[in-house]
Amino acid sequence: CGNVWIEGKRIYYRKHRWIMEKHLGRKLLPNEDVHHKNGIKTDNTISNLEVMDHAKHTILTHTGRRKHKAEGRA
């Protein structure tokens, strides 16, 4: 996350989303997420980024993670 300059204004933007939008030449749709393929969230190289729908991204990023809020510490 960080700031980017758009039309002379400093705007807070998730850097991986900004990079993907520039690569695609369009704004991301509301249901589109940008996934870091190697899991390293600071690696924003275009080869490490992939656009996918929010539902798929949620399943992919949370599969295998431990649940702890509702069930107590697991």
PyMOL Python script that loads the backbone (N, CA, C, O; Angstrom):
from pymol import cmd

cmd.read_pdbstr("""\
ATOM      1  N   CYS A   1       0.837  -1.181   0.000  1.00  0.00           N
ATOM      2  CA  CYS A   1       0.000   0.000   0.000  1.00  0.00           C
ATOM      3  C   CYS A   1       0.879   1.240   0.000  1.00  0.00           C
ATOM      4  O   CYS A   1       2.020   1.210   0.461  1.00  0.00           O
ATOM      5  N   GLY A   2       0.354   2.281  -0.501  1.00  0.00           N
ATOM      6  CA  GLY A   2       1.121   3.513  -0.524  1.00  0.00           C
ATOM      7  C   GLY A   2       0.397   4.601  -1.278  1.00  0.00           C
ATOM      8  O   GLY A   2      -0.788   4.487  -1.588  1.00  0.00           O
ATOM      9  N   ASN A   3       1.118   5.639  -1.560  1.00  0.00           N
ATOM     10  CA  ASN A   3       0.562   6.778  -2.273  1.00  0.00           C
ATOM     11  C   ASN A   3       1.066   6.792  -3.700  1.00  0.00           C
ATOM     12  O   ASN A   3       2.219   6.458  -3.970  1.00  0.00           O
ATOM     13  N   VAL A   4       0.195   7.181  -4.607  1.00  0.00           N
ATOM     14  CA  VAL A   4       0.582   7.405  -5.996  1.00  0.00           C
ATOM     15  C   VAL A   4       0.062   8.783  -6.386  1.00  0.00           C
ATOM     16  O   VAL A   4      -0.874   9.305  -5.780  1.00  0.00           O
ATOM     17  N   TRP A   5       0.670   9.348  -7.384  1.00  0.00           N
ATOM     18  CA  TRP A   5       0.235  10.653  -7.893  1.00  0.00           C
ATOM     19  C   TRP A   5      -0.619  10.437  -9.135  1.00  0.00           C
ATOM     20  O   TRP A   5      -0.162   9.847 -10.114  1.00  0.00           O
ATOM     21  N   ILE A   6      -1.855  10.912  -9.091  1.00  0.00           N
ATOM     22  CA  ILE A   6      -2.771  10.819 -10.229  1.00  0.00           C
ATOM     23  C   ILE A   6      -3.304  12.211 -10.503  1.00  0.00           C
ATOM     24  O   ILE A   6      -3.950  12.818  -9.649  1.00  0.00           O
ATOM     25  N   GLU A   7      -3.030  12.718 -11.707  1.00  0.00           N
ATOM     26  CA  GLU A   7      -3.466  14.047 -12.130  1.00  0.00           C
ATOM     27  C   GLU A   7      -3.095  15.106 -11.098  1.00  0.00           C
ATOM     28  O   GLU A   7      -3.905  15.969 -10.760  1.00  0.00           O
ATOM     29  N   GLY A   8      -1.856  15.030 -10.599  1.00  0.00           N
ATOM     30  CA  GLY A   8      -1.349  16.029  -9.673  1.00  0.00           C
ATOM     31  C   GLY A   8      -1.813  15.894  -8.239  1.00  0.00           C
ATOM     32  O   GLY A   8      -1.486  16.733  -7.400  1.00  0.00           O
ATOM     33  N   LYS A   9      -2.579  14.839  -7.942  1.00  0.00           N
ATOM     34  CA  LYS A   9      -3.066  14.631  -6.583  1.00  0.00           C
ATOM     35  C   LYS A   9      -2.465  13.362  -6.009  1.00  0.00           C
ATOM     36  O   LYS A   9      -2.358  12.342  -6.690  1.00  0.00           O
ATOM     37  N   ARG A  10      -2.073  13.441  -4.741  1.00  0.00           N
ATOM     38  CA  ARG A  10      -1.549  12.259  -4.061  1.00  0.00           C
ATOM     39  C   ARG A  10      -2.733  11.447  -3.538  1.00  0.00           C
ATOM     40  O   ARG A  10      -3.561  11.958  -2.784  1.00  0.00           O
ATOM     41  N   ILE A  11      -2.804  10.193  -3.939  1.00  0.00           N
ATOM     42  CA  ILE A  11      -3.934   9.336  -3.587  1.00  0.00           C
ATOM     43  C   ILE A  11      -3.400   8.059  -2.962  1.00  0.00           C
ATOM     44  O   ILE A  11      -2.449   7.460  -3.464  1.00  0.00           O
ATOM     45  N   TYR A  12      -4.028   7.643  -1.845  1.00  0.00           N
ATOM     46  CA  TYR A  12      -3.673   6.380  -1.213  1.00  0.00           C
ATOM     47  C   TYR A  12      -4.237   5.257  -2.073  1.00  0.00           C
ATOM     48  O   TYR A  12      -5.426   5.252  -2.392  1.00  0.00           O
ATOM     49  N   TYR A  13      -3.396   4.317  -2.443  1.00  0.00           N
ATOM     50  CA  TYR A  13      -3.795   3.263  -3.363  1.00  0.00           C
ATOM     51  C   TYR A  13      -3.050   1.994  -3.011  1.00  0.00           C
ATOM     52  O   TYR A  13      -1.891   2.057  -2.601  1.00  0.00           O
ATOM     53  N   ARG A  14      -3.666   0.877  -3.157  1.00  0.00           N
ATOM     54  CA  ARG A  14      -2.963  -0.386  -2.998  1.00  0.00           C
ATOM     55  C   ARG A  14      -2.099  -0.571  -4.235  1.00  0.00           C
ATOM     56  O   ARG A  14      -2.597  -0.680  -5.355  1.00  0.00           O
ATOM     57  N   LYS A  15      -0.803  -0.603  -4.005  1.00  0.00           N
ATOM     58  CA  LYS A  15       0.149  -0.546  -5.112  1.00  0.00           C
ATOM     59  C   LYS A  15      -0.069  -1.665  -6.122  1.00  0.00           C
ATOM     60  O   LYS A  15       0.017  -1.422  -7.325  1.00  0.00           O
ATOM     61  N   HIS A  16      -0.349  -2.889  -5.667  1.00  0.00           N
ATOM     62  CA  HIS A  16      -0.535  -4.011  -6.592  1.00  0.00           C
ATOM     63  C   HIS A  16      -1.749  -3.784  -7.491  1.00  0.00           C
ATOM     64  O   HIS A  16      -1.736  -4.195  -8.652  1.00  0.00           O
ATOM     65  N   ARG A  17      -2.794  -3.140  -6.979  1.00  0.00           N
ATOM     66  CA  ARG A  17      -3.965  -2.839  -7.802  1.00  0.00           C
ATOM     67  C   ARG A  17      -3.627  -1.771  -8.840  1.00  0.00           C
ATOM     68  O   ARG A  17      -4.034  -1.869  -9.997  1.00  0.00           O
ATOM     69  N   TRP A  18      -2.879  -0.749  -8.415  1.00  0.00           N
ATOM     70  CA  TRP A  18      -2.487   0.324  -9.322  1.00  0.00           C
ATOM     71  C   TRP A  18      -1.616  -0.219 -10.452  1.00  0.00           C
ATOM     72  O   TRP A  18      -1.814   0.135 -11.614  1.00  0.00           O
ATOM     73  N   ILE A  19      -0.655  -1.077 -10.115  1.00  0.00           N
ATOM     74  CA  ILE A  19       0.232  -1.676 -11.117  1.00  0.00           C
ATOM     75  C   ILE A  19      -0.573  -2.494 -12.112  1.00  0.00           C
ATOM     76  O   ILE A  19      -0.341  -2.405 -13.317  1.00  0.00           O
ATOM     77  N   MET A  20      -1.521  -3.294 -11.621  1.00  0.00           N
ATOM     78  CA  MET A  20      -2.331  -4.128 -12.519  1.00  0.00           C
ATOM     79  C   MET A  20      -3.220  -3.269 -13.407  1.00  0.00           C
ATOM     80  O   MET A  20      -3.374  -3.570 -14.590  1.00  0.00           O
ATOM     81  N   GLU A  21      -3.801  -2.218 -12.870  1.00  0.00           N
ATOM     82  CA  GLU A  21      -4.629  -1.334 -13.699  1.00  0.00           C
ATOM     83  C   GLU A  21      -3.815  -0.694 -14.818  1.00  0.00           C
ATOM     84  O   GLU A  21      -4.288  -0.589 -15.950  1.00  0.00           O
ATOM     85  N   LYS A  22      -2.602  -0.268 -14.508  1.00  0.00           N
ATOM     86  CA  LYS A  22      -1.734   0.309 -15.539  1.00  0.00           C
ATOM     87  C   LYS A  22      -1.386  -0.742 -16.590  1.00  0.00           C
ATOM     88  O   LYS A  22      -1.353  -0.440 -17.783  1.00  0.00           O
ATOM     89  N   HIS A  23      -1.131  -1.959 -16.157  1.00  0.00           N
ATOM     90  CA  HIS A  23      -0.799  -3.056 -17.080  1.00  0.00           C
ATOM     91  C   HIS A  23      -1.978  -3.377 -18.005  1.00  0.00           C
ATOM     92  O   HIS A  23      -1.797  -3.589 -19.203  1.00  0.00           O
ATOM     93  N   LEU A  24      -3.184  -3.409 -17.436  1.00  0.00           N
ATOM     94  CA  LEU A  24      -4.380  -3.744 -18.214  1.00  0.00           C
ATOM     95  C   LEU A  24      -4.881  -2.564 -19.052  1.00  0.00           C
ATOM     96  O   LEU A  24      -5.570  -2.751 -20.055  1.00  0.00           O
ATOM     97  N   GLY A  25      -4.527  -1.350 -18.626  1.00  0.00           N
ATOM     98  CA  GLY A  25      -5.024  -0.165 -19.315  1.00  0.00           C
ATOM     99  C   GLY A  25      -6.464   0.160 -18.973  1.00  0.00           C
ATOM    100  O   GLY A  25      -7.159   0.818 -19.747  1.00  0.00           O
ATOM    101  N   ARG A  26      -6.914  -0.301 -17.807  1.00  0.00           N
ATOM    102  CA  ARG A  26      -8.290  -0.033 -17.364  1.00  0.00           C
ATOM    103  C   ARG A  26      -8.369  -0.167 -15.847  1.00  0.00           C
ATOM    104  O   ARG A  26      -7.484  -0.740 -15.211  1.00  0.00           O
ATOM    105  N   LYS A  27      -9.439   0.369 -15.286  1.00  0.00           N
ATOM    106  CA  LYS A  27      -9.708   0.202 -13.860  1.00  0.00           C
ATOM    107  C   LYS A  27     -10.161  -1.232 -13.603  1.00  0.00           C
ATOM    108  O   LYS A  27     -10.802  -1.853 -14.451  1.00  0.00           O
ATOM    109  N   LEU A  28      -9.826  -1.741 -12.444  1.00  0.00           N
ATOM    110  CA  LEU A  28     -10.317  -3.055 -12.056  1.00  0.00           C
ATOM    111  C   LEU A  28     -11.802  -2.954 -11.724  1.00  0.00           C
ATOM    112  O   LEU A  28     -12.264  -1.929 -11.224  1.00  0.00           O
ATOM    113  N   LEU A  29     -12.534  -4.005 -12.002  1.00  0.00           N
ATOM    114  CA  LEU A  29     -13.955  -4.052 -11.678  1.00  0.00           C
ATOM    115  C   LEU A  29     -14.115  -4.272 -10.175  1.00  0.00           C
ATOM    116  O   LEU A  29     -13.194  -4.777  -9.533  1.00  0.00           O
ATOM    117  N   PRO A  30     -15.257  -3.908  -9.601  1.00  0.00           N
ATOM    118  CA  PRO A  30     -15.450  -4.061  -8.157  1.00  0.00           C
ATOM    119  C   PRO A  30     -15.281  -5.501  -7.650  1.00  0.00           C
ATOM    120  O   PRO A  30     -14.888  -5.706  -6.501  1.00  0.00           O
ATOM    121  N   ASN A  31     -15.572  -6.489  -8.490  1.00  0.00           N
ATOM    122  CA  ASN A  31     -15.461  -7.888  -8.059  1.00  0.00           C
ATOM    123  C   ASN A  31     -14.101  -8.502  -8.390  1.00  0.00           C
ATOM    124  O   ASN A  31     -13.912  -9.702  -8.191  1.00  0.00           O
ATOM    125  N   GLU A  32     -13.153  -7.713  -8.887  1.00  0.00           N
ATOM    126  CA  GLU A  32     -11.830  -8.224  -9.246  1.00  0.00           C
ATOM    127  C   GLU A  32     -10.812  -7.933  -8.141  1.00  0.00           C
ATOM    128  O   GLU A  32     -10.732  -6.816  -7.630  1.00  0.00           O
ATOM    129  N   ASP A  33     -10.050  -8.943  -7.789  1.00  0.00           N
ATOM    130  CA  ASP A  33      -8.945  -8.818  -6.845  1.00  0.00           C
ATOM    131  C   ASP A  33      -7.647  -9.100  -7.588  1.00  0.00           C
ATOM    132  O   ASP A  33      -7.642  -9.723  -8.649  1.00  0.00           O
ATOM    133  N   VAL A  34      -6.544  -8.626  -7.008  1.00  0.00           N
ATOM    134  CA  VAL A  34      -5.227  -8.925  -7.563  1.00  0.00           C
ATOM    135  C   VAL A  34      -4.526  -9.857  -6.586  1.00  0.00           C
ATOM    136  O   VAL A  34      -4.328  -9.523  -5.418  1.00  0.00           O
ATOM    137  N   HIS A  35      -4.160 -11.015  -7.078  1.00  0.00           N
ATOM    138  CA  HIS A  35      -3.531 -12.057  -6.272  1.00  0.00           C
ATOM    139  C   HIS A  35      -2.025 -12.058  -6.484  1.00  0.00           C
ATOM    140  O   HIS A  35      -1.550 -11.960  -7.615  1.00  0.00           O
ATOM    141  N   HIS A  36      -1.271 -12.171  -5.382  1.00  0.00           N
ATOM    142  CA  HIS A  36       0.185 -12.338  -5.451  1.00  0.00           C
ATOM    143  C   HIS A  36       0.462 -13.839  -5.559  1.00  0.00           C
ATOM    144  O   HIS A  36       0.291 -14.567  -4.581  1.00  0.00           O
ATOM    145  N   LYS A  37       0.879 -14.302  -6.712  1.00  0.00           N
ATOM    146  CA  LYS A  37       1.053 -15.732  -6.979  1.00  0.00           C
ATOM    147  C   LYS A  37       2.000 -16.411  -6.006  1.00  0.00           C
ATOM    148  O   LYS A  37       1.739 -17.532  -5.568  1.00  0.00           O
ATOM    149  N   ASN A  38       3.108 -15.742  -5.659  1.00  0.00           N
ATOM    150  CA  ASN A  38       4.099 -16.388  -4.788  1.00  0.00           C
ATOM    151  C   ASN A  38       3.836 -16.129  -3.305  1.00  0.00           C
ATOM    152  O   ASN A  38       4.602 -16.580  -2.453  1.00  0.00           O
ATOM    153  N   GLY A  39       2.765 -15.410  -2.995  1.00  0.00           N
ATOM    154  CA  GLY A  39       2.401 -15.152  -1.618  1.00  0.00           C
ATOM    155  C   GLY A  39       3.159 -14.010  -0.964  1.00  0.00           C
ATOM    156  O   GLY A  39       2.875 -13.659   0.181  1.00  0.00           O
ATOM    157  N   ILE A  40       4.110 -13.429  -1.664  1.00  0.00           N
ATOM    158  CA  ILE A  40       4.896 -12.322  -1.117  1.00  0.00           C
ATOM    159  C   ILE A  40       4.231 -11.015  -1.523  1.00  0.00           C
ATOM    160  O   ILE A  40       4.320 -10.591  -2.675  1.00  0.00           O
ATOM    161  N   LYS A  41       3.564 -10.383  -0.563  1.00  0.00           N
ATOM    162  CA  LYS A  41       2.747  -9.215  -0.873  1.00  0.00           C
ATOM    163  C   LYS A  41       3.546  -7.985  -1.266  1.00  0.00           C
ATOM    164  O   LYS A  41       2.979  -7.032  -1.800  1.00  0.00           O
ATOM    165  N   THR A  42       4.839  -7.984  -1.016  1.00  0.00           N
ATOM    166  CA  THR A  42       5.668  -6.856  -1.434  1.00  0.00           C
ATOM    167  C   THR A  42       6.251  -7.052  -2.827  1.00  0.00           C
ATOM    168  O   THR A  42       6.865  -6.137  -3.374  1.00  0.00           O
ATOM    169  N   ASP A  43       6.065  -8.240  -3.409  1.00  0.00           N
ATOM    170  CA  ASP A  43       6.550  -8.527  -4.761  1.00  0.00           C
ATOM    171  C   ASP A  43       5.459  -8.144  -5.751  1.00  0.00           C
ATOM    172  O   ASP A  43       4.587  -8.948  -6.079  1.00  0.00           O
ATOM    173  N   ASN A  44       5.524  -6.909  -6.218  1.00  0.00           N
ATOM    174  CA  ASN A  44       4.509  -6.390  -7.133  1.00  0.00           C
ATOM    175  C   ASN A  44       4.949  -6.415  -8.585  1.00  0.00           C
ATOM    176  O   ASN A  44       4.485  -5.609  -9.392  1.00  0.00           O
ATOM    177  N   THR A  45       5.846  -7.340  -8.922  1.00  0.00           N
ATOM    178  CA  THR A  45       6.206  -7.489 -10.331  1.00  0.00           C
ATOM    179  C   THR A  45       4.992  -8.052 -11.067  1.00  0.00           C
ATOM    180  O   THR A  45       4.251  -8.871 -10.524  1.00  0.00           O
ATOM    181  N   ILE A  46       4.798  -7.608 -12.296  1.00  0.00           N
ATOM    182  CA  ILE A  46       3.601  -7.995 -13.039  1.00  0.00           C
ATOM    183  C   ILE A  46       3.529  -9.510 -13.228  1.00  0.00           C
ATOM    184  O   ILE A  46       2.436 -10.072 -13.304  1.00  0.00           O
ATOM    185  N   SER A  47       4.682 -10.176 -13.304  1.00  0.00           N
ATOM    186  CA  SER A  47       4.672 -11.636 -13.456  1.00  0.00           C
ATOM    187  C   SER A  47       4.178 -12.337 -12.197  1.00  0.00           C
ATOM    188  O   SER A  47       3.822 -13.514 -12.254  1.00  0.00           O
ATOM    189  N   ASN A  48       4.148 -11.643 -11.062  1.00  0.00           N
ATOM    190  CA  ASN A  48       3.675 -12.224  -9.811  1.00  0.00           C
ATOM    191  C   ASN A  48       2.227 -11.863  -9.521  1.00  0.00           C
ATOM    192  O   ASN A  48       1.662 -12.348  -8.540  1.00  0.00           O
ATOM    193  N   LEU A  49       1.617 -11.033 -10.341  1.00  0.00           N
ATOM    194  CA  LEU A  49       0.260 -10.578 -10.096  1.00  0.00           C
ATOM    195  C   LEU A  49      -0.721 -11.233 -11.056  1.00  0.00           C
ATOM    196  O   LEU A  49      -0.425 -11.447 -12.231  1.00  0.00           O
ATOM    197  N   GLU A  50      -1.894 -11.543 -10.523  1.00  0.00           N
ATOM    198  CA  GLU A  50      -2.932 -12.196 -11.327  1.00  0.00           C
ATOM    199  C   GLU A  50      -4.285 -11.631 -10.914  1.00  0.00           C
ATOM    200  O   GLU A  50      -4.578 -11.522  -9.723  1.00  0.00           O
ATOM    201  N   VAL A  51      -5.107 -11.274 -11.889  1.00  0.00           N
ATOM    202  CA  VAL A  51      -6.457 -10.789 -11.615  1.00  0.00           C
ATOM    203  C   VAL A  51      -7.389 -11.990 -11.508  1.00  0.00           C
ATOM    204  O   VAL A  51      -7.355 -12.896 -12.341  1.00  0.00           O
ATOM    205  N   MET A  52      -8.221 -11.982 -10.467  1.00  0.00           N
ATOM    206  CA  MET A  52      -9.236 -13.033 -10.333  1.00  0.00           C
ATOM    207  C   MET A  52     -10.450 -12.457  -9.618  1.00  0.00           C
ATOM    208  O   MET A  52     -10.366 -11.413  -8.972  1.00  0.00           O
ATOM    209  N   ASP A  53     -11.572 -13.145  -9.739  1.00  0.00           N
ATOM    210  CA  ASP A  53     -12.761 -12.634  -9.079  1.00  0.00           C
ATOM    211  C   ASP A  53     -12.621 -12.809  -7.564  1.00  0.00           C
ATOM    212  O   ASP A  53     -11.887 -13.673  -7.085  1.00  0.00           O
ATOM    213  N   HIS A  54     -13.334 -11.978  -6.838  1.00  0.00           N
ATOM    214  CA  HIS A  54     -13.192 -11.907  -5.389  1.00  0.00           C
ATOM    215  C   HIS A  54     -13.464 -13.250  -4.714  1.00  0.00           C
ATOM    216  O   HIS A  54     -12.744 -13.633  -3.792  1.00  0.00           O
ATOM    217  N   ALA A  55     -14.484 -13.960  -5.159  1.00  0.00           N
ATOM    218  CA  ALA A  55     -14.825 -15.240  -4.536  1.00  0.00           C
ATOM    219  C   ALA A  55     -13.677 -16.242  -4.671  1.00  0.00           C
ATOM    220  O   ALA A  55     -13.312 -16.905  -3.700  1.00  0.00           O
ATOM    221  N   LYS A  56     -13.116 -16.351  -5.861  1.00  0.00           N
ATOM    222  CA  LYS A  56     -11.999 -17.271  -6.077  1.00  0.00           C
ATOM    223  C   LYS A  56     -10.790 -16.864  -5.242  1.00  0.00           C
ATOM    224  O   LYS A  56     -10.111 -17.713  -4.664  1.00  0.00           O
ATOM    225  N   HIS A  57     -10.527 -15.560  -5.183  1.00  0.00           N
ATOM    226  CA  HIS A  57      -9.389 -15.068  -4.416  1.00  0.00           C
ATOM    227  C   HIS A  57      -9.554 -15.368  -2.924  1.00  0.00           C
ATOM    228  O   HIS A  57      -8.598 -15.756  -2.254  1.00  0.00           O
ATOM    229  N   THR A  58     -10.753 -15.189  -2.420  1.00  0.00           N
ATOM    230  CA  THR A  58     -11.019 -15.478  -1.010  1.00  0.00           C
ATOM    231  C   THR A  58     -10.768 -16.943  -0.699  1.00  0.00           C
ATOM    232  O   THR A  58     -10.124 -17.265   0.300  1.00  0.00           O
ATOM    233  N   ILE A  59     -11.266 -17.827  -1.539  1.00  0.00           N
ATOM    234  CA  ILE A  59     -11.057 -19.269  -1.337  1.00  0.00           C
ATOM    235  C   ILE A  59      -9.575 -19.599  -1.410  1.00  0.00           C
ATOM    236  O   ILE A  59      -9.055 -20.328  -0.565  1.00  0.00           O
ATOM    237  N   LEU A  60      -8.897 -19.068  -2.412  1.00  0.00           N
ATOM    238  CA  LEU A  60      -7.478 -19.364  -2.617  1.00  0.00           C
ATOM    239  C   LEU A  60      -6.614 -18.879  -1.455  1.00  0.00           C
ATOM    240  O   LEU A  60      -5.719 -19.595  -1.008  1.00  0.00           O
ATOM    241  N   THR A  61      -6.874 -17.680  -0.969  1.00  0.00           N
ATOM    242  CA  THR A  61      -6.014 -17.122   0.069  1.00  0.00           C
ATOM    243  C   THR A  61      -6.345 -17.626   1.466  1.00  0.00           C
ATOM    244  O   THR A  61      -5.510 -17.523   2.365  1.00  0.00           O
ATOM    245  N   HIS A  62      -7.526 -18.162   1.667  1.00  0.00           N
ATOM    246  CA  HIS A  62      -7.901 -18.610   3.006  1.00  0.00           C
ATOM    247  C   HIS A  62      -7.924 -20.127   3.158  1.00  0.00           C
ATOM    248  O   HIS A  62      -8.125 -20.621   4.267  1.00  0.00           O
ATOM    249  N   THR A  63      -7.727 -20.870   2.094  1.00  0.00           N
ATOM    250  CA  THR A  63      -7.694 -22.319   2.185  1.00  0.00           C
ATOM    251  C   THR A  63      -6.471 -22.740   2.995  1.00  0.00           C
ATOM    252  O   THR A  63      -5.347 -22.339   2.695  1.00  0.00           O
ATOM    253  N   GLY A  64      -6.701 -23.543   4.010  1.00  0.00           N
ATOM    254  CA  GLY A  64      -5.607 -24.045   4.817  1.00  0.00           C
ATOM    255  C   GLY A  64      -5.207 -23.149   5.969  1.00  0.00           C
ATOM    256  O   GLY A  64      -4.365 -23.532   6.781  1.00  0.00           O
ATOM    257  N   ARG A  65      -5.790 -21.968   6.059  1.00  0.00           N
ATOM    258  CA  ARG A  65      -5.480 -21.086   7.188  1.00  0.00           C
ATOM    259  C   ARG A  65      -6.234 -21.552   8.416  1.00  0.00           C
ATOM    260  O   ARG A  65      -7.328 -22.109   8.322  1.00  0.00           O
ATOM    261  N   ARG A  66      -5.642 -21.319   9.545  1.00  0.00           N
ATOM    262  CA  ARG A  66      -6.258 -21.733  10.802  1.00  0.00           C
ATOM    263  C   ARG A  66      -7.350 -20.756  11.177  1.00  0.00           C
ATOM    264  O   ARG A  66      -7.201 -19.544  11.019  1.00  0.00           O
ATOM    265  N   LYS A  67      -8.460 -21.299  11.681  1.00  0.00           N
ATOM    266  CA  LYS A  67      -9.552 -20.478  12.173  1.00  0.00           C
ATOM    267  C   LYS A  67      -9.307 -20.276  13.648  1.00  0.00           C
ATOM    268  O   LYS A  67      -8.937 -21.218  14.348  1.00  0.00           O
ATOM    269  N   HIS A  68      -9.507 -19.057  14.137  1.00  0.00           N
ATOM    270  CA  HIS A  68      -9.267 -18.849  15.558  1.00  0.00           C
ATOM    271  C   HIS A  68     -10.217 -17.880  16.228  1.00  0.00           C
ATOM    272  O   HIS A  68     -10.315 -17.910  17.455  1.00  0.00           O
ATOM    273  N   LYS A  69     -10.908 -17.041  15.524  1.00  0.00           N
ATOM    274  CA  LYS A  69     -11.775 -16.075  16.194  1.00  0.00           C
ATOM    275  C   LYS A  69     -13.043 -16.725  16.738  1.00  0.00           C
ATOM    276  O   LYS A  69     -13.327 -16.627  17.932  1.00  0.00           O
ATOM    277  N   ALA A  70     -13.799 -17.381  15.877  1.00  0.00           N
ATOM    278  CA  ALA A  70     -15.078 -17.942  16.300  1.00  0.00           C
ATOM    279  C   ALA A  70     -14.906 -19.213  17.118  1.00  0.00           C
ATOM    280  O   ALA A  70     -15.743 -19.519  17.967  1.00  0.00           O
ATOM    281  N   GLU A  71     -13.853 -19.944  16.879  1.00  0.00           N
ATOM    282  CA  GLU A  71     -13.688 -21.259  17.503  1.00  0.00           C
ATOM    283  C   GLU A  71     -12.658 -21.246  18.615  1.00  0.00           C
ATOM    284  O   GLU A  71     -12.302 -22.311  19.122  1.00  0.00           O
ATOM    285  N   GLY A  72     -12.170 -20.094  19.011  1.00  0.00           N
ATOM    286  CA  GLY A  72     -11.078 -20.059  19.963  1.00  0.00           C
ATOM    287  C   GLY A  72      -9.794 -20.349  19.221  1.00  0.00           C
ATOM    288  O   GLY A  72      -9.841 -20.681  18.036  1.00  0.00           O
ATOM    289  N   ARG A  73      -8.681 -20.241  19.854  1.00  0.00           N
ATOM    290  CA  ARG A  73      -7.390 -20.471  19.175  1.00  0.00           C
ATOM    291  C   ARG A  73      -7.264 -21.928  18.763  1.00  0.00           C
ATOM    292  O   ARG A  73      -7.422 -22.831  19.585  1.00  0.00           O
ATOM    293  N   ALA A  74      -6.979 -22.155  17.482  1.00  0.00           N
ATOM    294  CA  ALA A  74      -6.823 -23.517  16.942  1.00  0.00           C
ATOM    295  C   ALA A  74      -5.365 -23.856  16.803  1.00  0.00           C
ATOM    296  O   ALA A  74      -5.026 -24.955  16.366  1.00  0.00           O
TER     297      ALA A  74
END
""", "prot")
cmd.dss("prot")
cmd.show_as("cartoon", "prot")
cmd.util.cbc("prot")
cmd.orient("prot")
